[in-house]
């Protein structure tokens, strides 16, 4: 469903979780959020406008961003799980 992420209610609990291996070429389904298990930088591509951004020093826990890519280059955070 194209654009479904735009109306996703972020207050509703995730219904699916998938481990993410950061990769510079692999698209993933648009996330509801990411879980970060080990702190570090997180370089992602935002779902709406396809811009790349690096979030510095992301702490462990749920990080509320809707993305379609988690890049290996620039990402030092680990134990990342996509929540849907």
Helices and strands as residue ranges (DSSP letters): G 4-7, E 17-19, E 33-38, E 40-46, E 52-58, E 61-63, E 67-70, E 78-83
